[in-house]
Amino acid sequence: MPAPRTLGRSPGDALRREQADVGVVCARLAGGVFTVASALHLLTLDAPGLLAALPTLLLLAAAAVVLLVGSRSGPGGALAVIIGTALGLAALAASLAPGIDGTIPAVIGGVTMIASMALPSALFAIGAVRRLPLIALTGMVPVLLLALAATRESGRGFYVALSVVVCWAVLTAAARWIAASVERAQVGTARLRTAHAAERRSSESEARRRYDARLLHDTILGTLTLVAHRGEGVPPDTVQAQAAADLGLLRRLGRPGADEGRRADSGSGSDSVPLPAAFAALERRFEAVGLEITWHTTGERGAADRPLAPSALDALVRAAGECLENVRRHAGVLSVDVTVAEDHETVRVAVSDAGRGFAPDEVPAGRLGLAESVRARIDAVGGDVRVFSAPGSGTTVLLSVPR
């Protein structure tokens, strides 16, 4: 069974359309400029010669206006190339009129520029056509004959013919090169888009992996640690409730559509939870496992009325929670001070304990707690983390996030 045909434009259609648009723009610009230059040659004639060449000048002026004025691409642009070329061809034929002296250099120069530059500029518009050389040859022959006829008495027919042949050949090659350049540009753009999509997928996958690692570290690993220590000092109901919550999290992350669950767990929704309510839940969680938290709050007048972005609030609460978990597991004390300071631009949280402390520079790079669950989480929302600690001197972690 043949594959169904898809509706819409194919990449080949888009390429041909782009080649045509670029070619039309080049044809109009080049044709218009060379047409104006041809007219300037004839404007150097004396009064009788200028009067005799007036029909040619008017036709060239009309061609220049058509080519240089208006939209330069699309169907209208292609029609302008056709009309401008026809007017240029008529101007070349008008140079055969009696009274125009074909031996005057200004006439020879004007005729030669029309025949060898202004008219073949139309080839840019069809640079992608397979039979371009045949079309160019077919168009060049009558133009060459008209140019030779207009300058037959000058004795410079050979140079006029040479100029016409060479310029038509050069412009044909240039038209083909421009069409090929458009194709190369499209191929390069497609490759860049493919590479960008692959990089984006890789970045998203890495972000999901790091998020899941942080989430599992902050929740399930803590529960397993309690279980490993047989829940010493923690009521059994608390351990069971925490394990049930972790199991629910695992189920959400393992189901199809887990990204929506991640966004919900990360607090990236549109509703903003007040700062006190978010930390109240954190307090209940850690007091249930035996950690005594002393809270301190300070802030500028009216700062609390400005809501904190949900993503920043989630990062701040989860990072603070990891700091509290580190106190419970590593500090050797069960009391901690948490200071929340707010101003109109920033929210800061300081978590301080008087425990055994540590050397921050000696923390292994592969440890998830401080590197991922605290620093990476705060960095992701444009915040900052500072750690002050030394062995035997306790630890203070300062978290700050912008509003």
Summary of the structure (lengths in Angstrom):
residues: 403
radius of gyration: 39.4
end to end distance: 59.0
largest distance: 116.1
contacts: 1259
relative contact order: 0.07
helix: 67%
strand: 9%
